[in-house]
Amino acid sequence: MKGRGIIFVIILVFFAPILAFCFSGFALPYPEDTYISLHLGDSWKMSNGKMASGHLGDDAILSAGTPIFATADGLVVRSYSWPSCDKYEIIDGVKKKTESSHGWGGVVIIEHVSPIDYFKTDNSFLENSETEKMPKKVYSQYGHMANLQVQNGDVVSKGDIVGYVADMCMWGDHVHFEIK
C-alpha cells in the first residue's frame, strides 16, 4: 500500500503540470468541421494575378458575423481595428480610393506562456535556434475580423470571443488563423 502512495506522489509532482497543460491546451478558434481554403505554406493567386507562396496560416471559410474564439488562455498584445474593404468616393466625377484596407481587417494577437518549461515543437516548421526549438511562449494571430471584443492588455481565457468574421468584400468571408 505504501508503494502505491509513493507512485501517486511521483505522478502528481512530475506529471500534473504536463497533464494540466494537455487538458487545458489549445483549441481551434472556430468549429472543427470548418472548410480551410488555404493552409500553412500553400501558394495562391493574388488579386493582381501573380502567384504568392508560403501562406503563414490557415484561412477558414466562415460567414461574416461568425464569432471567433481565443484558442487558449493568454494576454492580448495587439488589437488593431483596420477596415476590411477599400473605400471609394466620387471626387470631381471620378471614383477614387479614399481609404486602403491592406486586406487584413481587424487583427488580434494573443501571447500564450507555457505552464511548463517550454512548448514542444518537434516536427514543426521552426528553424534550428534553441529558442525556436523550445519556446516559452507562442502567439496566436487572428485576422480578417470586425467588431473586435478585446483590447491591448486584456487577459483572455480559452473560448472567449475575440471578434467576428468581417465582410471581406472581394476576398470572400473568412478568418486567417496562425500560431507563431
Phi and psi in degrees as a GROMACS rama.xvg file:
@    title "Ramachandran Plot"
@    xaxis  label "Phi"
@    yaxis  label "Psi"
@TYPE xy
-64.0072  -36.0614  LYS-2
-62.2817  -38.1845  GLY-3
-65.9399  -36.6126  ARG-4
-64.8297  -40.9697  GLY-5
-66.3556  -43.0738  ILE-6
-61.0659  -42.3397  ILE-7
-60.5956  -44.3679  PHE-8
-63.092  -43.4468  VAL-9
-60.6443  -46.7333  ILE-10
-61.0753  -45.269  ILE-11
-62.0807  -46.392  LEU-12
-71.1166  -44.711  VAL-13
-91.153  -30.7376  PHE-14
-107.098  -14.4107  PHE-15
-58.5867  -45.6477  ALA-16
-60.9073  -38.99  PRO-17
-67.2384  -45.5838  ILE-18
-62.9171  -41.3417  LEU-19
-60.8016  -42.2349  ALA-20
-66.3234  -42.8705  PHE-21
-60.6109  -42.435  CYS-22
-82.8538  -15.2147  PHE-23
-114.536  13.9989  SER-24
-68.2326  -150.725  GLY-25
-82.6396  149.868  PHE-26
-134.621  159.834  ALA-27
-67.9069  148.266  LEU-28
-83.2562  6.04149  PRO-29
-148.313  169.092  TYR-30
-58.4602  144.399  PRO-31
-57.9025  -31.8738  GLU-32
-87.9242  13.7288  ASP-33
-67.822  136.82  THR-34
-74.2168  130.842  TYR-35
-102.817  116.922  ILE-36
-85.0963  -31.1755  SER-37
-133.856  131.644  LEU-38
-104.052  165.031  HIS-39
-50.9247  125.916  LEU-40
89.7433  -10.6014  GLY-41
-65.8695  158.916  ASP-42
-100.302  154.955  SER-43
-153.62  161.937  TRP-44
-93.3451  124.188  LYS-45
-79.778  168.836  MET-46
-62.0257  -22.9212  SER-47
-86.6218  3.85249  ASN-48
90.7696  -11.3295  GLY-49
-81.3979  153.059  LYS-50
-87.2438  141.615  MET-51
-122.189  152.534  ALA-52
-134.328  162.037  SER-53
79.364  45.8741  GLY-54
-55.1324  136.669  HIS-55
-89.7535  2.0152  LEU-56
-166.322  -156.555  GLY-57
-111.192  139.34  ASP-58
-105.315  114.117  ASP-59
-100.522  123.696  ALA-60
-77.4005  116.156  ILE-61
-143.506  153.276  LEU-62
-72.0902  147.03  SER-63
-54.8461  137.498  ALA-64
94.1671  -7.61402  GLY-65
-69.5308  131.741  THR-66
-69.8404  145.65  PRO-67
-117.299  134.238  ILE-68
-109.625  148.917  PHE-69
-60.7326  133.537  ALA-70
-77.2925  -20.3254  THR-71
-164.63  170.003  ALA-72
-61.8192  145.601  ASP-73
176.909  -170.148  GLY-74
-118.891  127.915  LEU-75
-73.5223  115.698  VAL-76
-101.138  -19.3404  VAL-77
-147.81  135.051  ARG-78
-143.136  107.919  SER-79
-116.662  131.376  TYR-80
-105.803  78.6098  SER-81
-89.6247  155.465  TRP-82
-66.5734  149.085  PRO-83
-92.5781  -13.6434  SER-84
-134.126  148.488  CYS-85
-63.8854  148.154  ASP-86
-114.606  139.058  LYS-87
-125.09  150.583  TYR-88
-136.851  153.01  GLU-89
-87.7053  115.899  ILE-90
-122.109  119.493  ILE-91
53.4549  40.6608  ASP-92
78.3453  4.85221  GLY-93
-120.472  132.972  VAL-94
-74.8313  120.479  LYS-95
-128.048  142.757  LYS-96
-72.3482  124.069  LYS-97
-107.967  -16.3105  THR-98
-150.846  130.12  GLU-99
-100.135  136.495  SER-100
-88.1861  -19.6956  SER-101
58.7476  3.81689  HIS-102
86.0259  -4.43648  GLY-103
-95.3922  -29.1101  TRP-104
63.6203  -153.462  GLY-105
-71.4354  140.807  GLY-106
-130.396  137.183  VAL-107
-128.377  134.773  VAL-108
-123.079  126.365  ILE-109
-117.24  132.076  ILE-110
-91.3744  131.764  GLU-111
-119.75  124.836  HIS-112
-102.73  133.762  VAL-113
-67.0823  132.408  SER-114
-75.5537  -10.4366  PRO-115
-111.014  -165.902  ILE-116
-62.1412  -38.4067  ASP-117
-164.659  163.403  TYR-118
-82.9967  137.288  PHE-119
-79.5111  126.886  LYS-120
-124.557  22.449  THR-121
-56.1175  144.223  ASP-122
60.7386  31.7661  ASN-123
-104.711  -179.488  SER-124
-87.2881  7.40961  PHE-125
-72.4851  153.189  LEU-126
-69.3374  -172.491  GLU-127
-91.9069  -2.01831  ASN-128
-67.3811  148.904  SER-129
-62.417  -35.4249  GLU-130
-69.1695  -27.0572  THR-131
-84.2194  -28.2635  GLU-132
-70.3254  -35.3837  LYS-133
-135.058  65.8522  MET-134
-69.8948  145.134  PRO-135
-86.2846  -20.2596  LYS-136
-139.288  152.634  LYS-137
-132.52  165.469  VAL-138
-125.413  136.987  TYR-139
-104.837  137.864  SER-140
-125.89  136.62  GLN-141
-126.618  126.494  TYR-142
-129.099  169.536  GLY-143
67.1184  43.7475  HIS-144
-114.384  164.584  MET-145
-133.617  168.327  ALA-146
49.5844  55.7362  ASN-147
-60.6546  139.725  LEU-148
-104.318  -1.37722  GLN-149
-129.493  158.659  VAL-150
-128.216  164.685  GLN-151
-52.1582  133.759  ASN-152
92.21  -10.9375  GLY-153
-68.9699  142.115  ASP-154
-96.7401  128.533  VAL-155
-119.107  155.571  VAL-156
-109.693  152.848  SER-157
-52.2667  128.586  LYS-158
96.9765  -10.4161  GLY-159
-66.6491  143.13  ASP-160
-74.385  125.919  ILE-161
-101.345  -20.3181  VAL-162
174.461  -171.931  GLY-163
-129.298  148.71  TYR-164
-58.9337  132.345  VAL-165
-87.2864  158.832  ALA-166
-74.446  109.812  ASP-167
-94.1482  20.6643  MET-168
54.8683  -117.776  CYS-169
-70.5219  -15.9435  MET-170
-84.7824  -19.0387  TRP-171
86.072  143.085  GLY-172
-70.4615  130.346  ASP-173
-168.597  167.245  HIS-174
-119.149  141.153  VAL-175
-98.0615  130.09  HIS-176
-132.337  131.898  PHE-177
-147.116  155.585  GLU-178
-116.424  129.721  ILE-179
